[in-house]
């Protein structure tokens, strides 16, 4: 009986360990990385808007 319980436990643990699902990351473009890195930089608001627009535009190409 102990062997049966141990075998079931091993099968369950192996099943749980192999059920990892790779979650796809959002599409990261160079423009978005630049925008994200410059978010805390002291910049003019219009320059920040241009970076944001470039990021959004690059995602849909």
GUDO-892334 format. One record per atom (N, C-alpha, C): residue in three letters; atom name; z, y, x. Coordinates in nm, 4 decimals, padded with zeros to 6 digits. Each point is the difference from the previous one (the first is absolute). Layout:
GUDO-892334
<atom><code>ALA</code><site>CA</site><zz>Z</zz><yy>Y</yy><xx>X</xx></atom>
...
//
This chain:
GUDO-892334
<atom><code>UNK</code><site>N</site><zz>00.0000</zz><yy>-00.1203</yy><xx>00.0824</xx></atom>
<atom><code>UNK</code><site>CA</site><zz>00.0000</zz><yy>00.1203</yy><xx>-00.0824</xx></atom>
<atom><code>UNK</code><site>C</site><zz>00.0000</zz><yy>00.1263</yy><xx>00.0865</xx></atom>
<atom><code>UNK</code><site>N</site><zz>00.0745</zz><yy>-00.0038</yy><xx>00.1091</xx></atom>
<atom><code>UNK</code><site>CA</site><zz>00.0047</zz><yy>00.1161</yy><xx>00.0899</xx></atom>
<atom><code>UNK</code><site>C</site><zz>-00.1372</zz><yy>00.0278</yy><xx>00.0605</xx></atom>
<atom><code>UNK</code><site>N</site><zz>-00.0702</zz><yy>-00.1056</yy><xx>00.0336</xx></atom>
<atom><code>UNK</code><site>CA</site><zz>-00.1325</zz><yy>00.0168</yy><xx>00.0599</xx></atom>
<atom><code>UNK</code><site>C</site><zz>-00.0947</zz><yy>00.0644</yy><xx>-00.1011</xx></atom>
<atom><code>UNK</code><site>N</site><zz>00.0095</zz><yy>-00.0418</yy><xx>-00.1255</xx></atom>
<atom><code>UNK</code><site>CA</site><zz>-00.0843</zz><yy>00.0572</yy><xx>-00.1045</xx></atom>
<atom><code>UNK</code><site>C</site><zz>00.0283</zz><yy>00.1488</yy><xx>-00.0180</xx></atom>
<atom><code>UNK</code><site>N</site><zz>00.1257</zz><yy>00.0374</yy><xx>-00.0061</xx></atom>
<atom><code>UNK</code><site>CA</site><zz>00.0382</zz><yy>00.1416</yy><xx>-00.0154</xx></atom>
<atom><code>UNK</code><site>C</site><zz>-00.0447</zz><yy>00.0805</yy><xx>00.1216</xx></atom>
<atom><code>UNK</code><site>N</site><zz>00.0151</zz><yy>-00.0551</yy><xx>00.1180</xx></atom>
<atom><code>UNK</code><site>CA</site><zz>-00.0434</zz><yy>00.0686</yy><xx>00.1218</xx></atom>
<atom><code>UNK</code><site>C</site><zz>-00.1518</zz><yy>00.0176</yy><xx>00.0005</xx></atom>
<atom><code>UNK</code><site>N</site><zz>-00.0725</zz><yy>-00.1027</yy><xx>-00.0436</xx></atom>
<atom><code>UNK</code><site>CA</site><zz>-00.1464</zz><yy>00.0086</yy><xx>-00.0035</xx></atom>
<atom><code>UNK</code><site>C</site><zz>-00.0448</zz><yy>00.1057</yy><xx>-00.0999</xx></atom>
<atom><code>UNK</code><site>N</site><zz>00.0628</zz><yy>00.0049</yy><xx>-00.1161</xx></atom>
<atom><code>UNK</code><site>CA</site><zz>-00.0345</zz><yy>00.1011</yy><xx>-00.0999</xx></atom>
<atom><code>UNK</code><site>C</site><zz>00.0313</zz><yy>00.1399</yy><xx>00.0529</xx></atom>
<atom><code>UNK</code><site>N</site><zz>00.1131</zz><yy>00.0154</yy><xx>00.0675</xx></atom>
<atom><code>UNK</code><site>CA</site><zz>00.0375</zz><yy>00.1297</yy><xx>00.0559</xx></atom>
<atom><code>UNK</code><site>C</site><zz>-00.1011</zz><yy>00.0454</yy><xx>00.1050</xx></atom>
<atom><code>UNK</code><site>N</site><zz>-00.0428</zz><yy>-00.0916</yy><xx>00.0841</xx></atom>
<atom><code>UNK</code><site>CA</site><zz>-00.0982</zz><yy>00.0335</yy><xx>00.1037</xx></atom>
<atom><code>UNK</code><site>C</site><zz>-00.1325</zz><yy>00.0405</yy><xx>-00.0637</xx></atom>
<atom><code>UNK</code><site>N</site><zz>-00.0424</zz><yy>-00.0721</yy><xx>-00.1029</xx></atom>
<atom><code>UNK</code><site>CA</site><zz>-00.1259</zz><yy>00.0333</yy><xx>-00.0679</xx></atom>
<atom><code>UNK</code><site>C</site><zz>00.0100</zz><yy>00.1370</yy><xx>-00.0660</xx></atom>
<atom><code>UNK</code><site>N</site><zz>00.1115</zz><yy>00.0289</yy><xx>-00.0657</xx></atom>
<atom><code>UNK</code><site>CA</site><zz>00.0178</zz><yy>00.1303</yy><xx>-00.0640</xx></atom>
<atom><code>UNK</code><site>C</site><zz>00.0020</zz><yy>00.1138</yy><xx>00.1020</xx></atom>
<atom><code>UNK</code><site>N</site><zz>00.0714</zz><yy>-00.0214</yy><xx>00.1094</xx></atom>
<atom><code>UNK</code><site>CA</site><zz>00.0053</zz><yy>00.1040</yy><xx>00.1033</xx></atom>
<atom><code>UNK</code><site>C</site><zz>-00.1368</zz><yy>00.0210</yy><xx>00.0647</xx></atom>
<atom><code>UNK</code><site>N</site><zz>-00.0726</zz><yy>-00.1061</yy><xx>00.0222</xx></atom>
<atom><code>UNK</code><site>CA</site><zz>-00.1339</zz><yy>00.0130</yy><xx>00.0579</xx></atom>
<atom><code>UNK</code><site>C</site><zz>-00.0929</zz><yy>00.0722</yy><xx>-00.0971</xx></atom>
<atom><code>UNK</code><site>N</site><zz>00.0130</zz><yy>-00.0278</yy><xx>-00.1283</xx></atom>
<atom><code>UNK</code><site>CA</site><zz>-00.0813</zz><yy>00.0687</yy><xx>-00.1002</xx></atom>
<atom><code>UNK</code><site>C</site><zz>00.0313</zz><yy>00.1479</yy><xx>-00.0071</xx></atom>
<atom><code>UNK</code><site>N</site><zz>00.1265</zz><yy>00.0347</yy><xx>00.0096</xx></atom>
<atom><code>UNK</code><site>CA</site><zz>00.0376</zz><yy>00.1413</yy><xx>-00.0038</xx></atom>
<atom><code>UNK</code><site>C</site><zz>-00.0471</zz><yy>00.0736</yy><xx>00.1252</xx></atom>
<atom><code>UNK</code><site>N</site><zz>00.0041</zz><yy>-00.0678</yy><xx>00.1121</xx></atom>
<atom><code>UNK</code><site>CA</site><zz>-00.0410</zz><yy>00.0636</yy><xx>00.1255</xx></atom>
<atom><code>UNK</code><site>C</site><zz>-00.1502</zz><yy>00.0228</yy><xx>00.0044</xx></atom>
<atom><code>UNK</code><site>N</site><zz>-00.0781</zz><yy>-00.0836</yy><xx>-00.0680</xx></atom>
<atom><code>UNK</code><site>CA</site><zz>-00.1451</zz><yy>00.0133</yy><xx>00.0070</xx></atom>
<atom><code>UNK</code><site>C</site><zz>-00.0569</zz><yy>00.0834</yy><xx>-00.1142</xx></atom>
<atom><code>UNK</code><site>N</site><zz>00.0839</zz><yy>00.0559</yy><xx>-00.0852</xx></atom>
<atom><code>UNK</code><site>CA</site><zz>-00.0513</zz><yy>00.0769</yy><xx>-00.1133</xx></atom>
<atom><code>UNK</code><site>C</site><zz>-00.0146</zz><yy>00.1481</yy><xx>00.0318</xx></atom>
<atom><code>UNK</code><site>N</site><zz>-00.0017</zz><yy>00.0356</yy><xx>00.1270</xx></atom>
<atom><code>UNK</code><site>CA</site><zz>-00.0165</zz><yy>00.1384</yy><xx>00.0404</xx></atom>
<atom><code>UNK</code><site>C</site><zz>-00.1384</zz><yy>00.0485</yy><xx>-00.0400</xx></atom>
<atom><code>UNK</code><site>N</site><zz>-00.0062</zz><yy>00.1127</yy><xx>-00.0677</xx></atom>
<atom><code>UNK</code><site>CA</site><zz>-00.1268</zz><yy>00.0581</yy><xx>-00.0427</xx></atom>
<atom><code>UNK</code><site>C</site><zz>-00.0219</zz><yy>00.1275</yy><xx>00.0801</xx></atom>
<atom><code>UNK</code><site>N</site><zz>-00.1128</zz><yy>00.0093</yy><xx>00.0637</xx></atom>
<atom><code>UNK</code><site>CA</site><zz>-00.0321</zz><yy>00.1186</yy><xx>00.0783</xx></atom>
<atom><code>UNK</code><site>C</site><zz>-00.0402</zz><yy>00.1119</yy><xx>-00.0944</xx></atom>
<atom><code>UNK</code><site>N</site><zz>00.0809</zz><yy>00.1056</yy><xx>-00.0058</xx></atom>
<atom><code>UNK</code><site>CA</site><zz>-00.0276</zz><yy>00.1130</yy><xx>-00.0871</xx></atom>
<atom><code>UNK</code><site>C</site><zz>-00.0969</zz><yy>00.0924</yy><xx>00.0720</xx></atom>
<atom><code>UNK</code><site>N</site><zz>-00.1150</zz><yy>00.0273</yy><xx>-00.0587</xx></atom>
<atom><code>UNK</code><site>CA</site><zz>-00.0972</zz><yy>00.0862</yy><xx>00.0684</xx></atom>
<atom><code>UNK</code><site>C</site><zz>00.0521</zz><yy>00.1430</yy><xx>00.0123</xx></atom>
<atom><code>UNK</code><site>N</site><zz>-00.0220</zz><yy>00.0586</yy><xx>00.1155</xx></atom>
<atom><code>UNK</code><site>CA</site><zz>00.0408</zz><yy>00.1385</yy><xx>00.0238</xx></atom>
<atom><code>UNK</code><site>C</site><zz>-00.1079</zz><yy>00.0928</yy><xx>-00.0542</xx></atom>
<atom><code>UNK</code><site>N</site><zz>00.0420</zz><yy>00.1185</yy><xx>-00.0436</xx></atom>
<atom><code>UNK</code><site>CA</site><zz>-00.1023</zz><yy>00.0937</yy><xx>-00.0472</xx></atom>
<atom><code>UNK</code><site>C</site><zz>-00.0942</zz><yy>00.0383</yy><xx>00.1139</xx></atom>
<atom><code>UNK</code><site>N</site><zz>-00.1204</zz><yy>00.0340</yy><xx>-00.0373</xx></atom>
<atom><code>UNK</code><site>CA</site><zz>-00.1011</zz><yy>00.0369</yy><xx>00.0987</xx></atom>
<atom><code>UNK</code><site>C</site><zz>00.0444</zz><yy>00.1257</yy><xx>00.0744</xx></atom>
<atom><code>UNK</code><site>N</site><zz>00.0195</zz><yy>-00.0093</yy><xx>00.1297</xx></atom>
<atom><code>UNK</code><site>CA</site><zz>00.0476</zz><yy>00.1116</yy><xx>00.0815</xx></atom>
<atom><code>UNK</code><site>C</site><zz>-00.1156</zz><yy>00.0503</yy><xx>00.0865</xx></atom>
<atom><code>UNK</code><site>N</site><zz>-00.0433</zz><yy>00.1217</yy><xx>-00.0260</xx></atom>
<atom><code>UNK</code><site>CA</site><zz>-00.1102</zz><yy>00.0577</yy><xx>00.0766</xx></atom>
<atom><code>UNK</code><site>C</site><zz>00.0558</zz><yy>00.0914</yy><xx>00.1085</xx></atom>
<atom><code>UNK</code><site>N</site><zz>-00.0850</zz><yy>00.0361</yy><xx>00.0922</xx></atom>
<atom><code>UNK</code><site>CA</site><zz>00.0406</zz><yy>00.0902</yy><xx>00.1075</xx></atom>
<atom><code>UNK</code><site>C</site><zz>00.0433</zz><yy>00.1354</yy><xx>-00.0558</xx></atom>
<atom><code>UNK</code><site>N</site><zz>-00.0698</zz><yy>00.0484</yy><xx>-00.1015</xx></atom>
<atom><code>UNK</code><site>CA</site><zz>00.0345</zz><yy>00.1280</yy><xx>-00.0611</xx></atom>
<atom><code>UNK</code><site>C</site><zz>00.1388</zz><yy>-00.0040</yy><xx>-00.0636</xx></atom>
<atom><code>UNK</code><site>N</site><zz>00.0328</zz><yy>-00.1120</yy><xx>-00.0640</xx></atom>
<atom><code>UNK</code><site>CA</site><zz>00.1321</zz><yy>-00.0119</yy><xx>-00.0630</xx></atom>
<atom><code>UNK</code><site>C</site><zz>00.1103</zz><yy>-00.0111</yy><xx>00.1052</xx></atom>
<atom><code>UNK</code><site>N</site><zz>-00.0286</zz><yy>-00.0689</yy><xx>00.1101</xx></atom>
<atom><code>UNK</code><site>CA</site><zz>00.1000</zz><yy>-00.0074</yy><xx>00.1067</xx></atom>
<atom><code>UNK</code><site>C</site><zz>00.0237</zz><yy>00.1388</yy><xx>00.0597</xx></atom>
<atom><code>UNK</code><site>N</site><zz>-00.1064</zz><yy>00.0779</yy><xx>00.0151</xx></atom>
<atom><code>UNK</code><site>CA</site><zz>00.0148</zz><yy>00.1360</yy><xx>00.0506</xx></atom>
<atom><code>UNK</code><site>C</site><zz>00.0804</zz><yy>00.0858</yy><xx>-00.0970</xx></atom>
<atom><code>UNK</code><site>N</site><zz>-00.0323</zz><yy>-00.0089</yy><xx>-00.1278</xx></atom>
<atom><code>UNK</code><site>CA</site><zz>00.0723</zz><yy>00.0760</yy><xx>-00.1021</xx></atom>
<atom><code>UNK</code><site>C</site><zz>00.1479</zz><yy>-00.0374</yy><xx>00.0007</xx></atom>
<atom><code>UNK</code><site>N</site><zz>00.0297</zz><yy>-00.1306</yy><xx>00.0062</xx></atom>
<atom><code>UNK</code><site>CA</site><zz>00.1386</zz><yy>-00.0439</yy><xx>-00.0027</xx></atom>
<atom><code>UNK</code><site>C</site><zz>00.0762</zz><yy>00.0444</yy><xx>00.1241</xx></atom>
<atom><code>UNK</code><site>N</site><zz>-00.0666</zz><yy>00.0005</yy><xx>00.1131</xx></atom>
<atom><code>UNK</code><site>CA</site><zz>00.0685</zz><yy>00.0417</yy><xx>00.1229</xx></atom>
<atom><code>UNK</code><site>C</site><zz>00.0221</zz><yy>00.1510</yy><xx>00.0052</xx></atom>
<atom><code>UNK</code><site>N</site><zz>-00.0805</zz><yy>00.0763</yy><xx>-00.0738</xx></atom>
<atom><code>UNK</code><site>CA</site><zz>00.0132</zz><yy>00.1457</yy><xx>00.0020</xx></atom>
<atom><code>UNK</code><site>C</site><zz>00.0810</zz><yy>00.0546</yy><xx>-00.1178</xx></atom>
<atom><code>UNK</code><site>N</site><zz>00.0536</zz><yy>-00.0855</yy><xx>-00.0849</xx></atom>
<atom><code>UNK</code><site>CA</site><zz>00.0721</zz><yy>00.0459</yy><xx>-00.1187</xx></atom>
<atom><code>UNK</code><site>C</site><zz>00.1218</zz><yy>00.0858</yy><xx>00.0343</xx></atom>
<atom><code>UNK</code><site>N</site><zz>00.0663</zz><yy>-00.0276</yy><xx>00.1091</xx></atom>
<atom><code>UNK</code><site>CA</site><zz>00.1193</zz><yy>00.0767</yy><xx>00.0360</xx></atom>
<atom><code>UNK</code><site>C</site><zz>-00.0288</zz><yy>00.1106</yy><xx>00.1014</xx></atom>
<atom><code>UNK</code><site>N</site><zz>-00.1249</zz><yy>00.0124</yy><xx>00.0395</xx></atom>
<atom><code>UNK</code><site>CA</site><zz>-00.0356</zz><yy>00.1036</yy><xx>00.0972</xx></atom>
<atom><code>UNK</code><site>C</site><zz>-00.0063</zz><yy>00.1364</yy><xx>-00.0691</xx></atom>
<atom><code>UNK</code><site>N</site><zz>00.0407</zz><yy>00.1036</yy><xx>00.0713</xx></atom>
<atom><code>UNK</code><site>CA</site><zz>-00.0122</zz><yy>00.1343</yy><xx>-00.0590</xx></atom>
<atom><code>UNK</code><site>C</site><zz>-00.1464</zz><yy>00.0434</yy><xx>-00.0014</xx></atom>
<atom><code>UNK</code><site>N</site><zz>-00.0599</zz><yy>-00.0047</yy><xx>-00.1190</xx></atom>
<atom><code>UNK</code><site>CA</site><zz>-00.1415</zz><yy>00.0334</yy><xx>-00.0159</xx></atom>
<atom><code>UNK</code><site>C</site><zz>-00.0164</zz><yy>00.0934</yy><xx>-00.1185</xx></atom>
<atom><code>UNK</code><site>N</site><zz>-00.1128</zz><yy>00.0664</yy><xx>-00.0028</xx></atom>
<atom><code>UNK</code><site>CA</site><zz>-00.0337</zz><yy>00.0826</yy><xx>-00.1152</xx></atom>
<atom><code>UNK</code><site>C</site><zz>-00.0255</zz><yy>-00.0911</yy><xx>-00.1203</xx></atom>
<atom><code>UNK</code><site>N</site><zz>00.0378</zz><yy>00.0430</yy><xx>-00.1198</xx></atom>
<atom><code>UNK</code><site>CA</site><zz>-00.0191</zz><yy>-00.0846</yy><xx>-00.1187</xx></atom>
<atom><code>UNK</code><site>C</site><zz>-00.1454</zz><yy>-00.0405</yy><xx>-00.0243</xx></atom>
<atom><code>UNK</code><site>N</site><zz>-00.0941</zz><yy>00.0897</yy><xx>00.0294</xx></atom>
<atom><code>UNK</code><site>CA</site><zz>-00.1398</zz><yy>-00.0359</yy><xx>-00.0223</xx></atom>
<atom><code>UNK</code><site>C</site><zz>-00.0472</zz><yy>-00.1075</yy><xx>00.0980</xx></atom>
<atom><code>UNK</code><site>N</site><zz>00.0512</zz><yy>00.0024</yy><xx>00.1224</xx></atom>
<atom><code>UNK</code><site>CA</site><zz>-00.0358</zz><yy>-00.1041</yy><xx>00.0970</xx></atom>
<atom><code>UNK</code><site>C</site><zz>00.0563</zz><yy>-00.1352</yy><xx>-00.0443</xx></atom>
<atom><code>UNK</code><site>N</site><zz>00.1217</zz><yy>00.0012</yy><xx>-00.0547</xx></atom>
<atom><code>UNK</code><site>CA</site><zz>00.0597</zz><yy>-00.1242</yy><xx>-00.0489</xx></atom>
<atom><code>UNK</code><site>C</site><zz>-00.0790</zz><yy>-00.0536</yy><xx>-00.1197</xx></atom>
<atom><code>UNK</code><site>N</site><zz>-00.0481</zz><yy>00.0886</yy><xx>-00.0865</xx></atom>
<atom><code>UNK</code><site>CA</site><zz>-00.0802</zz><yy>-00.0424</yy><xx>-00.1146</xx></atom>
<atom><code>UNK</code><site>C</site><zz>-00.1331</zz><yy>-00.0602</yy><xx>00.0449</xx></atom>
<atom><code>UNK</code><site>N</site><zz>-00.0585</zz><yy>00.0564</yy><xx>00.1056</xx></atom>
<atom><code>UNK</code><site>CA</site><zz>-00.1249</zz><yy>-00.0566</yy><xx>00.0526</xx></atom>
<atom><code>UNK</code><site>C</site><zz>00.0223</zz><yy>-00.1408</yy><xx>00.0552</xx></atom>
<atom><code>UNK</code><site>N</site><zz>00.1134</zz><yy>-00.0209</yy><xx>00.0700</xx></atom>
<atom><code>UNK</code><site>CA</site><zz>00.0310</zz><yy>-00.1332</yy><xx>00.0518</xx></atom>
<atom><code>UNK</code><site>C</site><zz>00.0217</zz><yy>-00.0993</yy><xx>-00.1145</xx></atom>
<atom><code>UNK</code><site>N</site><zz>00.0705</zz><yy>00.0449</yy><xx>-00.1034</xx></atom>
<atom><code>UNK</code><site>CA</site><zz>00.0252</zz><yy>-00.0867</yy><xx>-00.1149</xx></atom>
<atom><code>UNK</code><site>C</site><zz>-00.1305</zz><yy>-00.0349</yy><xx>-00.0716</xx></atom>
<atom><code>UNK</code><site>N</site><zz>-00.0864</zz><yy>00.0998</yy><xx>-00.0178</xx></atom>
<atom><code>UNK</code><site>CA</site><zz>-00.1289</zz><yy>-00.0244</yy><xx>-00.0659</xx></atom>
<atom><code>UNK</code><site>C</site><zz>-00.0860</zz><yy>-00.0950</yy><xx>00.0823</xx></atom>
<atom><code>UNK</code><site>N</site><zz>00.0021</zz><yy>00.0148</yy><xx>00.1320</xx></atom>
<atom><code>UNK</code><site>CA</site><zz>-00.0771</zz><yy>-00.0897</yy><xx>00.0861</xx></atom>
<atom><code>UNK</code><site>C</site><zz>00.0515</zz><yy>-00.1426</yy><xx>-00.0114</xx></atom>
<atom><code>UNK</code><site>N</site><zz>00.1310</zz><yy>-00.0155</yy><xx>-00.0092</xx></atom>
<atom><code>UNK</code><site>CA</site><zz>00.0599</zz><yy>-00.1328</yy><xx>-00.0165</xx></atom>
<atom><code>UNK</code><site>C</site><zz>-00.0439</zz><yy>-00.0622</yy><xx>-00.1316</xx></atom>
<atom><code>UNK</code><site>N</site><zz>00.0125</zz><yy>00.0738</yy><xx>-00.1075</xx></atom>
<atom><code>UNK</code><site>CA</site><zz>-00.0376</zz><yy>-00.0527</yy><xx>-00.1310</xx></atom>
<atom><code>UNK</code><site>C</site><zz>-00.1489</zz><yy>-00.0324</yy><xx>-00.0068</xx></atom>
<atom><code>UNK</code><site>N</site><zz>-00.0811</zz><yy>00.0849</yy><xx>00.0599</xx></atom>
<atom><code>UNK</code><site>CA</site><zz>-00.1443</zz><yy>-00.0223</yy><xx>-00.0005</xx></atom>
<atom><code>UNK</code><site>C</site><zz>-00.0367</zz><yy>-00.1249</yy><xx>00.0809</xx></atom>
<atom><code>UNK</code><site>N</site><zz>00.0707</zz><yy>-00.0228</yy><xx>00.1106</xx></atom>
<atom><code>UNK</code><site>CA</site><zz>-00.0333</zz><yy>-00.1133</yy><xx>00.0861</xx></atom>
<atom><code>UNK</code><site>C</site><zz>00.0345</zz><yy>-00.1337</yy><xx>-00.0653</xx></atom>
<atom><code>UNK</code><site>N</site><zz>00.0923</zz><yy>-00.0013</yy><xx>-00.0930</xx></atom>
<atom><code>UNK</code><site>CA</site><zz>00.0379</zz><yy>-00.1259</yy><xx>-00.0658</xx></atom>
<atom><code>UNK</code><site>C</site><zz>-00.1075</zz><yy>-00.0495</yy><xx>-00.0958</xx></atom>
<atom><code>UNK</code><site>N</site><zz>-00.0824</zz><yy>00.0884</yy><xx>-00.0516</xx></atom>
<atom><code>UNK</code><site>CA</site><zz>-00.0986</zz><yy>-00.0373</yy><xx>-00.0996</xx></atom>
<atom><code>UNK</code><site>C</site><zz>-00.1404</zz><yy>-00.0143</yy><xx>00.0548</xx></atom>
<atom><code>UNK</code><site>N</site><zz>-00.0132</zz><yy>-00.0082</yy><xx>00.1289</xx></atom>
<atom><code>UNK</code><site>CA</site><zz>-00.1320</zz><yy>-00.0178</yy><xx>00.0609</xx></atom>
<atom><code>UNK</code><site>C</site><zz>-00.0226</zz><yy>-00.1432</yy><xx>00.0349</xx></atom>
//
